[in-house]
Amino acid sequence: MPVEENHNKIISRAAQSVLRPMGLFRKGQSRLWVDDNGWFLILVEFQPSGWDRGTYLNVGIHYLWHGKDYLSFDYGYRVHEFVSFCEGEREFEQAVVSLAEQAAETVLDYRGFRDISQAVRRIEARCARRESQELYDRMMICGLARSPAAADYGRRLEEDVKHSSLRYETEDYREWVEEIAPLVRDRDGFYEYIVEKVSARREFWRGKAGMKKLAAEWEM
């Protein structure tokens, strides 16, 4: 068996044995595993390297209100640095099983975001960066919780976007002006807006290769 194929099979076997029983599914034949949690996905990626055979381990949350055409790590990311296949096949297999088990622990931790009140506590306890994307995500999470903090994050986001040199050209700015600004102080209306946005993104992703296992229906 070619070395490249063998090391990929070892990664696949370890991920299947640990992650599949937890309910995660593999995106096609990639090294990405997905955990469906309604308004967010937990991503487990055994990321390859361009310079050596082996893998990094990334685990994080993708919020299903982003209009991106790729799955991003919006909360969390690198869990373990590179593990090389060059140490030997047996050693590599043991190391990858350990990575899969570490991924499983992180998945269980991130599943706590299903409790929206816990999600709010965790994102507010996190050291905040003054970036539009983080303000946007905090606003949306608080909106799902029907928290008045959503309006505060919205105000801060508005100030941030207003001072952007690209404010008249960005999708964020148009969404803010046309959709979010009129709703963010209406807790029920903003909640429904986010739910509709999540539903639309779920439908989008279910139409993509390797993502058919996303549930057709979801609930908070």
ZIDA-V420153 format. One record per residue. PSI is psi in whole degrees, 0 to 359 (NA if undefined). OMEGA is omega in radians with two decimals (999 if undefined). D_LAST is the distance of its C-alpha to the last C-alpha in whole Angstrom. Layout:
psi omega d_last
PSI OMEGA D_LAST
PSI OMEGA D_LAST
This chain:
psi omega d_last
130 3.11 46
146 -3.09 46
317 -3.10 45
315 3.13 42
320 -3.10 41
315 -3.08 41
329 3.05 39
322 3.11 36
323 3.11 36
315 3.12 36
314 -3.13 33
316 -3.11 31
317 3.14 33
316 -3.14 31
317 -3.14 28
319 -3.07 28
330 -3.06 29
316 -2.97 27
323 -3.10 23
318 3.11 23
341 3.11 23
353 3.13 20
2 3.09 18
154 3.04 19
153 -3.13 21
135 3.09 24
99 -3.12 24
228 3.10 27
20 -3.11 30
182 3.07 29
16 -3.12 28
130 3.08 25
145 -2.98 22
135 3.06 18
117 -3.04 15
119 -3.11 12
36 3.07 9
264 -3.08 7
355 3.08 7
159 3.03 10
144 2.95 13
127 -3.12 16
132 3.02 19
116 -3.08 22
124 2.98 25
86 -2.93 29
126 3.10 31
169 3.08 34
152 3.10 37
353 -3.04 40
353 -3.12 42
156 3.03 42
135 -3.11 41
205 -3.09 38
146 2.83 34
167 3.02 32
122 3.07 29
134 3.07 26
129 -3.14 22
178 -3.10 20
136 2.98 16
119 3.13 16
132 -3.05 14
45 2.96 13
358 3.13 14
138 -3.11 18
27 -3.13 20
157 3.06 22
20 3.06 24
158 -3.14 23
116 -3.07 21
157 3.03 21
99 -3.07 21
336 3.10 19
123 -3.05 19
167 3.04 22
257 -3.01 24
123 3.14 28
326 -3.12 28
141 3.12 31
181 -2.96 34
136 3.01 36
123 -3.03 37
143 3.05 40
341 -3.04 42
347 3.11 45
345 -3.12 45
149 -3.04 46
313 -3.12 44
315 -3.13 43
320 3.14 42
318 -3.14 40
317 3.10 38
318 -3.13 38
321 -3.11 36
323 3.04 34
318 3.10 33
320 3.09 32
316 3.14 30
320 3.11 28
322 3.07 28
319 3.08 27
318 -3.13 24
319 3.11 23
319 -3.13 23
322 3.08 21
314 3.13 18
321 3.11 18
313 -3.10 18
337 3.06 16
343 3.05 13
339 3.10 13
346 3.08 11
328 3.02 8
104 -2.98 9
330 3.10 8
324 3.07 12
321 3.11 13
316 3.12 12
314 -3.13 14
318 -3.07 17
319 -3.13 18
332 3.12 18
336 3.11 20
340 -3.13 22
144 3.10 23
117 -3.03 26
141 2.98 26
144 -3.14 27
73 3.14 29
141 -3.10 27
319 -3.06 25
318 -3.14 23
320 3.08 22
319 3.13 22
312 -3.12 20
319 3.11 17
319 3.11 17
317 -3.10 17
318 3.11 14
315 3.10 12
327 3.07 13
320 3.09 13
331 3.11 9
0 -3.05 10
37 -3.11 12
141 3.07 15
344 3.12 19
339 3.11 19
319 -3.13 18
325 3.12 21
315 3.08 23
325 3.10 22
318 3.12 22
316 3.13 26
322 3.10 26
319 3.13 25
315 3.12 27
319 -3.12 30
314 -3.11 30
321 -3.13 29
327 -3.09 32
5 3.08 35
136 3.14 34
342 -3.13 37
19 -2.95 35
330 -3.09 33
353 -3.07 34
343 -3.01 33
149 3.09 30
324 3.12 27
316 -3.10 25
315 3.13 28
319 3.12 27
320 -3.14 24
309 -3.07 24
315 -2.97 27
331 -2.98 26
309 -2.96 22
313 -3.05 21
318 -3.14 24
346 -3.00 24
337 -2.87 20
336 3.11 19
354 3.08 21
99 -2.97 19
313 -3.12 16
318 -3.14 14
320 3.14 16
321 3.08 15
311 -3.13 11
322 3.10 11
315 -3.12 14
317 3.13 11
317 3.12 9
321 3.14 12
317 3.10 13
315 -3.14 11
319 3.13 11
320 3.14 15
325 3.08 15
317 3.11 14
319 3.10 16
310 -3.07 19
329 3.08 18
338 3.11 18
358 -3.11 22
152 -3.13 23
134 3.08 25
2 -3.05 24
13 -3.09 20
340 -3.10 20
356 2.99 19
135 -3.12 15
141 3.12 13
328 -3.14 14
152 3.09 11
163 3.08 7
159 3.12 4
NA 999 0
